[in-house]
Amino acid sequence: MKLIFLLFIVAVPSLIVAQTTTTSRQGSNNSAGGAYVAPVVTKTYTAPTPPAPKTTYNNNNNTNNTYKTIPGSTPAANTNVGQDAKVVVPKEKYGPVEFDKSKLSEGLIEATRDGKTGYVDKDGYAILPFKYQAGMKFSEGIAGVMFNGKWGFINKKGEEITDFKYDDIYSFEKGFGTVKISKKWGMIDKTGKELVPVMYDGLDVFRENLLGVNLNGKSGFVDIKNQIIIPFIFDGVAGFNDGASAVMIDGRYGYIDKTGKTIVPFIYDETGAFADGLGDAKLNGKWGFVDKKGQVVIPFIYKESEIHYFGEGLLSVKIDDKWGAIDKTGKLVIPAKYDDKFLFEDGLAKVSVGSLNEGYINKKGEVIIPLLYLISDGFKNGKVKVYDSNTDKYIVYDQKGNVVKNDN
């Protein structure tokens, strides 16, 4: 639950920019170099990944494995094409195309061949050329790729939208990409135009039209035009959620609104983020929740490991080593019988009893999808794919618990 501070290695070793992520609503990590990490998802349950489908190609006319199917390659002389093959080329000459189908993003997968990175479709057909040193997943139609030791961005046509000049980058989120030159950070749009100059020691992602940035040891907020909205007076800031941001001054934590006004006093040991009108805070080693008037709503009685986030009016809490949920009055409304924390979104929450027994419940605690599966991703477009380890098959459910597809 606590506020996460991102450390940026700069001339001032103690320089920090506060960063927090409240729920799985935030994007996944896609930093190219790892020096910049935002957003960092904490206290959010991530299910084990089910076994990825193996990427293999049959060579029915070749029994000695002399040749290997390489989708998208140009046939070489004296090659045989199997019944299921797209193209068969000598394995010794071209080497295999390596990719993981589980990394499919927006219809493309980064893949490698002969030490170079390109992009293939879900069937292994080469779509973008194998000429890059490294690549990232496509996000919002754009992917970061490395060429000659520098990072840049391309679109799905392979067109370069920036020069290859960045030392590190971050995937596009909400229309913006984060870039680094030397030790400074900035932000670009999808045309490659620099919106926020590459001048900051650290920055967050745009949230609620404001961007948390750090310069010369102090943090504040700017808008998309790089105009200062909240002065650089804080020792750390976090991105806005639900109209409030956790901030730090002199080692104490509180919350401000989007005008910079203090709404929760700087008296807490740690803070998290607001959601559903409540923000979490830590006092004397215990966690509780306050409202935007600074009033205590949920008493400070929980260990950090015993609470999650409010989602749609319910908070997952741990009682006697099992997880249930309370409402905003502190009343237990879902019995504590699950093995891990959970969060309600669109009226449903993924819960688990054992590593291979996951399913979904509604806000009444009723089981909507049986706890029989392994689920790595949540609902998308009203559907969720689950993995049945007993049959080694995938099943697709809708939000009412109806089976809409069986993958054979």
N, C-alpha and C positions, 0 to 999 in steps of 0.2 A: 504494500500500500504506500510505501514511503516515496517521497519525491526523489527522483533520480537525477544526479548531477553528472553532466558529461564533462570529462576532463579533456582539455585541449592543450597539447604540449607546446607552449610558447615561451617567450622570454620570461614571463612571470609564472613560475611553477605552480602557484596556487590558483591561477586563473581558472574559473569554472563558469559554465553556463548551465543553468538548471534545465532539466528536460524530464518530462513525465508523460506517460501514456496511460490512459485510463482503462481502455478496454480493447478487445480485439477489433474494434472499429478502425483502429489505426493501422497504417500499412506495415508490411514486413520489412525486415532489414535488407537493404540492397546496396550497401556501401561497396565501392569498388576496391578500395585499398585498406579499409578497416580503421584508418586513423580517425575518421568521423563516423560516429554511430548515432543515428537518429532516424526514426524513433526507436527507442529501446522498450520493448514490451516486457513489463514485469508483472508478477502476480496474476498472469493470465495462463490458464491451463492450455497446454498444447498436447494433443493426443499423439500417441505413437504413430509413425507413418506405416501404413500397410505395405506389404511387399509390392514393389513396383513391377509392372509387367516386363518380362524380359524382352529385350530388343534383339530378335534373331531373324535371320533370313535363310530360307530353305534354298539349297542348291541340289535339286532333285536329280540333276544329270551328273553331279560330281559326288562321288562317294569317298574320294581320298582327301577332301578338304583342300585341294590345290587352289581352288578359286573360292572367293567369298562375295556375297552380294553387297554391292556398295550403291545404295540408291543415289541417283543424281549424277553418277559418274559417267564418263564417256567410255564406251566399250573399247577394249584393246583387242589387238589381233589374237586369234586362237583362244577366244573365251567361249564358254558355254553359258547359255541362259536357261536357268531352271524354270519349272512351271510357275513357281510363286515369285520368281525374282523380277525386279525391275531392271537392273543391269548387273551383270556379273563381270568383274575385272580381276586380274591376278592379285591375290592377296599380297604377294611378295613385293609387287611394284607400287601399289597405291596405299596399302594399309587400310584397316577398317575405319568406318565412320563410327565414332563413339558418342552416344548420347543416352540420356535417361528420360524416358517418356513421362515420368512423374514431374519433370521440370517444365512441362508444356505451359506456356504463358502466351495468351492472345494468339494462339494458333501456331506458334513457333517455339522451337527448342534450340538453345545454343548447343553446338556440337563441335567435335574436333576431328581433324584428319591431317595426318602428317605433321602434327604439332601446331596446326593453325585452327583458329576458331571461325565458324560460320554458323548458319542457321538452317535447320531442316524443319519440315512439317511433321505431323504426328506419325506419318508413315515412313519417314526417313528420306523423303525427297529433298535434295538440296535446293533451298530457296534463295539464300544470300551466300555469296562466295566465301570460301575458306581462305581468308587473308589477314585475319586479325590475330593479335597475340593473346587476347582475352576478350570475353564478352559477358554481358549481364542479361538478365531476363528482360523481355519487352514489358514496358509499363506505360499505359496510355499511348500506345502506338510508337514508342521510342525506346531504344536500348542504348546503353553505354557500351562502347567497344574501345579496345586499346590498339594503337598502331604506332610503331616506332617509339615505344616507351611512354606515350602520352595517351590520355583518355579524351574521347569525344563522344558525340551522339549521332545515331543514324535512325532513319525511319524504316518502315517495313518494305520500302522499295530499295533500300540500301543507300539512299541519298544521305549525304552528310549534312546535318543541320548545324554543326559547329566544326571549327577546326580542331585538330588533335593537339591540344595545348594544355590540358589540365593534368595536374598531378594526382587528383582524386576526384571522384564524382559520386553522386547519389541519385538513385533512380527517380524519375518523374513521379510526383504526387500532387494531385489537385492542380495540374497544369504547370508545375514548376519543377525544375531540376536544380540540384545543389552542386556547386563546382568549387574546386580548390586550386589555387596557384601558389606555390611555395607554402606559406603558412597561413594564408588568408582565404576566407570563404566568401562566396557570393551566390546569386541565384539568377537563373535564366528562364525564359519562356520557351515555348515549343518551336519558335522560329530561330532560337539561338541568341536572341537579344538579351543583353545583360540588364536585368531589372534592378537588382540589388548589387551594387558594385562589389567586386572582389576585394574587400577591405576589412572584413571583420575577423576577429580571432575565433569566433564560434557563432553558430546560429542554429535555430530550430527549424521546423517546417511551418508554413503559413497555417494558422489556425484562427478561425473566426476573424479573418482579414487582418490579422496582426502577426508579426514575426518577431520572436525573441532573438536578440543579438547581443554579443559581448564585444566590447572594445576597450582596450587599455584597462582591463581589470574590473570594469563595471558593466552592468547589464540593464537593458531597457527594451522598448518595443518600437518598431518602425512599421510603416505601411508598405504597400506594393510599389510605391514611388520613392521609397527610401526616406520618407519624411518621418522625423521623430515624433511619435505620438505619446509615448510615456518615457520620461527622461532616464538617462543612464545613471541611476542612483542606487541600484540594488547590487548585492553581492552575487545573486543568482536569481534567475527567473525560469518559469516553466511556461509552456504553451497554454493558451487559453482553452478552457473546456467549460461549457455551460456558463459562459460569461464571466468566469473568474480564473485567475492565475495564481498559483502558489509562488511566493517570492521569499527571499532571505535577506535579512540585514543583521550584521553583527552576530551571526550564528543562530539567530532565532527566526522562526518561520511564521508566516501568516498568509493572507490572501488579499488580492486587490481586484477591483473591477476594471473595465476597459477604459475608464478615464484616469486610472492610476490611483483612485481613492481606496484607502484601506477599509476592507469590509470585515476582516477577521484579524484581530490584533496579533502582533509579533510576539507571541508568548509560548509558542509550541516548539518541541524538540525536533519534530519533523512534520511534513505535510504531504499530501498526495495530490488529488485533483477533485474538482467538483463534477458531479453527475447527478441528474435527477434532483437538483436543488440542494444537495448535501455534499460537503467536503470532508475528507478524512484527515485526522490530525493525531499526533502522538504527544502525550503528556505524562511525565513520570513513568515512562516505560510501557504505557498502555495506549491502545488505539481506540478512538471513538469518532463521532461525526458531529459537525457543526453546520448550521445553516448560514445564509448570506447576511444575517444580522449578527453573526458571531455567537449565537446561542447554541449550547450543547443540546443535541437531539438524541444521539445514542451515546450513553455514558462511556467513559474511558475504562473499559474492563477487558478488552481483548488484546491478546498478543498479536504481533504482526502476522504470524503464520496462521492465525485463526479467523481472518476476515478476508473478503475479496472486495468487489465493487458493487455499488448499487446499480441495478439494471432494471428499468421499468418498475421501480418501486420496491424491489426485493434485493436483499443483501445476503450473499452466501456466507455462512459462519460455521466454524468448526466447534463441535461439542462432543467431548468424550471420543476423540479421534474419528468422528464421522461428520459429514457436512450436510447441513440443511440450509434454510433461509428464513430471515426475519423481515418484517415490514419496517416502515419508517418510525413506528412506535416502539420497536424492539420486540414485537410479538413473533413467536416462532410459528410460521405458517406452512413450512414444508419440513417434515421430520428429518432429523439428522441421521441419515442412513447411507449416505453415498461416500465414496472413497476419495473424491477430490472436489475442489471448489468448482462452482459453475456460475454462469452469467446468463440472464434472460435477455433475449433479443427477438423481437417480433413474436412475443408471447411464448417462446420455447427456450429451453436450456438443455445443453448436452450434459448428461450425468454418467457416472461410471460406478460399477461394482466389479472390481478386478480389471486387469489390463485389456482383456478381450471381451468385455461386457459393457459396452457403451450404448446409449440410446438417448431419447429426448423425452422430457416431461413438460407439461404446461404449468401455468402459475398456480394451479390448484394442486399440483403434485401428481396429477394423473399421467400415466405413461402413454405417450403418443407413438413413439417408435420403440419397440422392445429393446431391452438392454442385452443384446445378443451379438453386437458387432464391434468392429474397429472402425473408428471414424476419424479421418485425418483433416477433413475440411468441413466447414459449416455449410449452411444453406446458401445456394446461389440460384437466383431467379425462382425461388419457391421450391427448390428441390435439393436433396442431399444424397450423395452417394455413400453407401456403407459397404464394408467388407465383411463377408461371412467366412471365418476361418475354417468352419466345418466343411463347407462345400467348395472353398477356394473360389468364390464368385462374388461379384459386386451386385448390389441391389440399389435401386433409386427409389426414394420415398418422396412424397409431397408433404406439405406442412400439416396435413390432416392425418398423416400416418398411413396413407394409401400407397401401395406398391405401384409405381408407374412404369418401371422397367427392370428387367432382369438381364444382366450381362452374362452371356454364356461364353 
